[in-house]
Amino acid sequence: MAFIRFIIIAVGIYYILKWILKAIFPFLVKKTFDKMQEQAKQQQQQQTRKEGEVTIDKPSGKTGDPHKKDVGDYVDFEEVDD
C-alpha cells in the first residue's frame, strides 16, 4: 500500500513540476533575450562614431621589455627563384 502511495505522489510531483516549468521557462527565456538585446544596444551606442572620425586605442600600461623600442613590424622576405 505504501509503495502505491509513493508512486502516485511521485507521478503527481513530476506532472506538477513539468507544468510549472512549461509556464515559467518561456518567461525566463524572454527575459534573458531582452537583457542580451539591451546590452548589445548599449554596446552599439558606445561604439558609434561620426563618419571619418579616426581613433587610436593604445594599451594603458606599459607591458613587456621597457628597453625595447617600438620601431614597427618585422617582415621576413624570402627570395623566389625563377
C-alpha positions in Angstrom: 0.0 0.0 0.0 2.8 2.4 0.8 4.6 1.7 -2.4 1.5 2.5 -4.5 1.0 5.7 -2.5 4.7 6.6 -3.2 4.3 6.0 -6.9 1.1 8.2 -7.1 2.8 11.0 -5.2 6.0 10.8 -7.3 4.0 10.9 -10.6 1.9 13.8 -9.2 5.0 15.8 -8.3 6.5 15.0 -11.7 3.5 16.4 -13.6 3.2 19.4 -11.3 6.9 20.3 -11.9 6.5 19.7 -15.6 3.5 22.1 -15.8 5.3 24.7 -13.7 8.4 24.6 -15.9 6.3 24.9 -19.1 4.8 28.0 -17.6 8.0 29.6 -16.3 10.6 28.6 -19.0 9.3 30.9 -21.8 9.2 33.8 -19.4 12.8 33.2 -18.3 14.0 32.8 -21.9 12.2 36.1 -23.0 13.7 38.0 -20.1 17.2 36.7 -20.9 16.9 37.6 -24.6 15.6 41.1 -23.7 18.6 41.6 -21.4 21.1 40.5 -24.1 19.4 42.7 -26.7 19.6 45.7 -24.3 23.3 45.1 -23.6 24.0 44.8 -27.4 22.2 48.1 -28.0 24.2 49.8 -25.3 27.4 48.5 -26.7 26.5 49.7 -30.2 25.6 53.2 -28.9 29.0 53.4 -27.2 30.9 52.4 -30.4 29.1 54.6 -32.8 31.4 57.3 -34.2 30.9 60.0 -36.8 31.9 59.2 -40.3 35.5 59.9 -41.0 36.5 60.0 -37.3 39.7 58.2 -36.5 40.6 57.0 -33.1 43.7 55.1 -32.0 43.4 53.0 -28.9 46.6 52.2 -27.1 47.1 50.0 -24.1 47.1 52.0 -20.9 50.0 50.3 -19.2 53.5 49.5 -20.4 54.0 45.8 -20.8 56.9 43.8 -21.9 60.6 44.9 -22.1 61.0 48.6 -21.2 64.3 48.8 -23.2 62.7 47.6 -26.4 61.8 50.3 -28.9 58.7 50.2 -31.0 60.1 50.6 -34.5 57.3 48.8 -36.4 56.5 45.4 -37.8 59.2 43.0 -38.9 58.6 41.4 -42.3 60.6 38.4 -43.3 61.1 38.2 -47.0 62.2 35.2 -48.9 63.9 35.1 -52.3 62.0 33.4 -55.1 63.9 31.7 -57.9 62.5 31.9 -61.4 
